[in-house]
Amino acid sequence: MIEIKPITLNELAELKALSIKTFTDTFAKDNTPEDLKEYLDQAYTEEKLTSELQNKQSEFYFIYSDDLLAGYLKLNVNDAQTETIEEDTLEIERIYIDSGFKRLGLGKMLYNKAIERAKALNKTAIWLGVWERNFSAMKFYHKMGFTQVGEHSFYMGEDEQTDLIMKMEL
């Protein structure tokens, strides 16, 4: 059974642990241990995650597979978005599936949750940033209907990298 639930502040420890694990699993092989550690130490502190969870313009969801925590989704609207793409958009800032649960369709379920929320909030488009070397994610987003509309810099520690901005009209 698959279940998607909003994340509460009481689940901060689980969110932090899953965030660090999934980010590391996804990007460790392509980055230096020093750059990865610097990024993780800044991006996933309890203070930062608490602030993000308390932001009324962000939404977090856990996805469970047979009552086991399998991944999570972070959505942003308005001023919580990491960039201003255009009015009436929703950003998928994070969509991560634990490596033990990949290839089960859970990413698509979280993507569908994002679509559902965007429509409920009367948004006209969804956008996200994806690292130019994360080929599996780019393939997934293209398959879901996203097209590249720009790019921006993303810093992994001291290493400047390029994220492709991808957007899909609703």
The 8 nearest C-alpha neighbors of each residue, nearest first, counted from 0:
[[1, 65, 64, 2, 66, 63, 67, 3],
 [2, 0, 64, 63, 65, 3, 62, 66],
 [1, 3, 63, 62, 4, 0, 64, 66],
 [4, 2, 62, 61, 63, 60, 1, 5],
 [5, 3, 60, 61, 6, 2, 62, 63],
 [4, 6, 60, 59, 61, 7, 3, 58],
 [7, 5, 60, 59, 61, 4, 10, 8],
 [8, 6, 9, 10, 5, 11, 52, 59],
 [7, 9, 10, 11, 52, 49, 6, 53],
 [8, 10, 7, 11, 12, 6, 13, 14],
 [11, 9, 8, 13, 7, 12, 14, 6],
 [10, 12, 14, 8, 13, 9, 15, 49],
 [13, 11, 15, 14, 10, 16, 9, 45],
 [12, 14, 16, 10, 15, 11, 17, 18],
 [15, 13, 11, 17, 12, 16, 18, 10],
 [14, 16, 18, 12, 13, 17, 11, 43],
 [15, 17, 13, 19, 18, 14, 20, 12],
 [16, 18, 20, 14, 19, 15, 21, 13],
 [19, 17, 15, 21, 16, 20, 14, 22],
 [18, 20, 22, 16, 17, 21, 23, 15],
 [21, 19, 17, 23, 18, 22, 24, 16],
 [22, 20, 24, 23, 18, 97, 19, 17],
 [21, 23, 25, 19, 24, 20, 18, 26],
 [22, 24, 27, 20, 26, 25, 21, 19],
 [25, 23, 21, 22, 26, 20, 27, 98],
 [24, 26, 22, 23, 21, 27, 28, 133],
 [25, 27, 23, 29, 28, 24, 22, 30],
 [28, 26, 23, 30, 29, 24, 25, 35],
 [27, 29, 26, 30, 25, 24, 31, 23],
 [30, 28, 27, 26, 31, 25, 132, 35],
 [31, 29, 27, 28, 35, 32, 26, 34],
 [30, 32, 34, 33, 35, 29, 27, 28],
 [31, 33, 35, 34, 36, 30, 27, 37],
 [34, 32, 36, 31, 35, 37, 156, 30],
 [35, 33, 156, 37, 31, 36, 155, 32],
 [34, 36, 32, 38, 33, 37, 39, 31],
 [35, 37, 39, 33, 38, 34, 40, 32],
 [38, 36, 156, 34, 40, 35, 39, 33],
 [37, 39, 156, 35, 41, 36, 40, 155],
 [38, 40, 36, 42, 41, 37, 43, 35],
 [39, 41, 37, 38, 36, 42, 43, 44],
 [42, 40, 38, 39, 43, 44, 37, 47],
 [43, 41, 39, 38, 40, 44, 47, 48],
 [44, 42, 39, 41, 48, 15, 40, 47],
 [45, 43, 47, 46, 42, 48, 41, 40],
 [44, 46, 48, 47, 49, 43, 15, 11],
 [45, 47, 49, 44, 48, 50, 43, 51],
 [48, 46, 50, 44, 49, 45, 51, 43],
 [47, 49, 51, 45, 50, 46, 52, 43],
 [50, 48, 52, 46, 51, 47, 45, 53],
 [49, 51, 47, 53, 48, 52, 46, 54],
 [52, 50, 48, 54, 53, 49, 47, 57],
 [51, 53, 49, 50, 54, 48, 8, 57],
 [54, 52, 50, 51, 55, 49, 8, 57],
 [55, 53, 51, 56, 57, 52, 50, 79],
 [54, 56, 57, 53, 58, 52, 51, 79],
 [57, 55, 54, 76, 79, 75, 77, 58],
 [58, 56, 75, 74, 55, 54, 79, 76],
 [57, 59, 74, 73, 75, 60, 56, 52],
 [58, 60, 73, 6, 72, 5, 74, 57],
 [61, 59, 5, 72, 6, 4, 71, 3],
 [62, 60, 71, 4, 3, 70, 6, 5],
 [61, 63, 3, 70, 69, 2, 71, 68],
 [64, 62, 68, 2, 67, 69, 66, 1],
 [63, 65, 1, 67, 66, 0, 69, 68],
 [64, 66, 0, 67, 1, 63, 2, 68],
 [65, 67, 63, 64, 68, 0, 1, 2],
 [68, 66, 63, 64, 65, 69, 62, 1],
 [69, 67, 63, 70, 62, 66, 64, 61],
 [68, 70, 63, 97, 62, 96, 100, 67],
 [71, 69, 96, 62, 95, 97, 61, 68],
 [70, 72, 61, 60, 95, 62, 94, 96],
 [71, 73, 94, 60, 93, 59, 109, 61],
 [74, 72, 59, 93, 92, 58, 91, 94],
 [73, 75, 91, 58, 57, 90, 92, 59],
 [76, 74, 57, 90, 80, 79, 56, 89],
 [75, 77, 89, 56, 80, 79, 90, 78],
 [76, 78, 79, 80, 56, 75, 88, 89],
 [79, 77, 80, 76, 56, 81, 75, 83],
 [78, 80, 75, 77, 76, 56, 57, 81],
 [81, 79, 75, 82, 78, 76, 77, 90],
 [80, 82, 79, 83, 92, 78, 90, 75],
 [83, 81, 80, 84, 79, 78, 90, 85],
 [82, 84, 85, 80, 81, 86, 78, 77],
 [83, 85, 82, 86, 88, 126, 80, 164],
 [86, 84, 83, 88, 87, 124, 82, 89],
 [85, 87, 88, 84, 83, 77, 122, 123],
 [86, 88, 122, 123, 85, 89, 124, 121],
 [89, 87, 124, 122, 125, 86, 123, 85],
 [88, 90, 125, 76, 75, 117, 126, 122],
 [91, 89, 126, 75, 127, 74, 92, 125],
 [90, 92, 74, 127, 93, 73, 126, 75],
 [93, 91, 73, 90, 74, 127, 75, 94],
 [94, 92, 73, 72, 91, 95, 74, 71],
 [93, 95, 72, 71, 73, 96, 92, 91],
 [96, 94, 70, 71, 21, 93, 97, 72],
 [95, 97, 70, 69, 101, 98, 100, 106],
 [96, 98, 69, 70, 99, 100, 21, 95],
 [97, 99, 100, 101, 96, 24, 21, 69],
 [98, 100, 97, 101, 69, 96, 102, 103],
 [101, 99, 98, 97, 69, 103, 96, 102],
 [100, 102, 98, 103, 99, 96, 97, 105],
 [101, 103, 104, 100, 105, 106, 98, 99],
 [104, 102, 101, 105, 100, 106, 107, 64],
 [103, 105, 107, 106, 102, 108, 101, 100],
 [106, 104, 108, 107, 103, 109, 96, 101],
 [107, 105, 109, 108, 104, 110, 96, 94],
 [106, 108, 110, 105, 104, 109, 111, 143],
 [109, 107, 105, 111, 110, 106, 112, 104],
 [110, 108, 112, 106, 111, 107, 105, 113],
 [109, 111, 107, 113, 112, 108, 106, 114],
 [110, 112, 114, 108, 113, 109, 107, 115],
 [113, 111, 109, 115, 110, 114, 116, 108],
 [112, 114, 110, 116, 111, 115, 117, 109],
 [115, 113, 111, 117, 112, 116, 118, 110],
 [114, 116, 112, 118, 113, 117, 111, 119],
 [117, 115, 119, 113, 118, 114, 120, 112],
 [118, 116, 114, 122, 120, 119, 115, 89],
 [117, 119, 121, 120, 115, 116, 122, 114],
 [120, 118, 116, 121, 117, 115, 122, 114],
 [119, 121, 117, 118, 122, 116, 115, 89],
 [122, 120, 118, 119, 117, 123, 87, 116],
 [123, 121, 87, 117, 88, 120, 124, 118],
 [122, 124, 169, 87, 88, 168, 121, 125],
 [125, 123, 168, 88, 169, 167, 122, 89],
 [126, 124, 89, 167, 88, 166, 90, 168],
 [127, 125, 166, 90, 165, 91, 167, 89],
 [128, 126, 91, 165, 90, 164, 92, 129],
 [127, 129, 164, 163, 162, 165, 130, 126],
 [130, 128, 162, 163, 131, 127, 164, 137],
 [129, 131, 162, 133, 132, 161, 163, 128],
 [130, 132, 162, 133, 163, 161, 129, 134],
 [131, 133, 130, 134, 129, 137, 161, 162],
 [134, 132, 130, 136, 131, 135, 137, 129],
 [133, 135, 137, 136, 132, 138, 131, 130],
 [134, 136, 138, 137, 133, 139, 140, 132],
 [137, 135, 139, 138, 134, 133, 140, 129],
 [138, 136, 134, 140, 139, 135, 141, 133],
 [137, 139, 135, 141, 136, 140, 134, 142],
 [138, 140, 136, 142, 137, 141, 135, 143],
 [141, 139, 143, 137, 142, 145, 138, 136],
 [142, 140, 145, 144, 138, 143, 139, 137],
 [141, 143, 139, 140, 144, 138, 145, 137],
 [144, 142, 140, 141, 145, 139, 107, 167],
 [145, 143, 141, 142, 167, 140, 146, 166],
 [146, 144, 167, 141, 166, 140, 165, 143],
 [147, 145, 165, 166, 148, 141, 167, 144],
 [146, 148, 165, 164, 149, 166, 163, 145],
 [149, 147, 165, 164, 146, 166, 150, 163],
 [150, 148, 164, 147, 163, 165, 151, 162],
 [149, 151, 163, 164, 162, 161, 152, 148],
 [152, 150, 162, 161, 153, 163, 149, 164],
 [151, 153, 161, 160, 162, 159, 154, 150],
 [154, 152, 160, 161, 159, 162, 155, 151],
 [155, 153, 159, 158, 156, 160, 157, 152],
 [156, 154, 158, 34, 38, 157, 35, 159],
 [155, 157, 34, 37, 38, 158, 154, 35],
 [156, 158, 155, 34, 154, 159, 37, 38],
 [159, 157, 155, 154, 156, 160, 34, 153],
 [160, 158, 154, 153, 152, 157, 155, 161],
 [161, 159, 153, 152, 154, 158, 162, 155],
 [162, 160, 152, 151, 153, 131, 130, 163],
 [163, 161, 130, 129, 128, 151, 150, 131],
 [162, 164, 150, 129, 128, 131, 149, 130],
 [163, 165, 128, 149, 150, 147, 148, 127],
 [166, 164, 147, 146, 127, 126, 148, 145],
 [167, 165, 126, 145, 146, 125, 147, 148],
 [166, 168, 145, 125, 124, 144, 126, 169],
 [167, 169, 124, 123, 125, 166, 145, 144],
 [168, 124, 123, 167, 125, 122, 118, 114]]
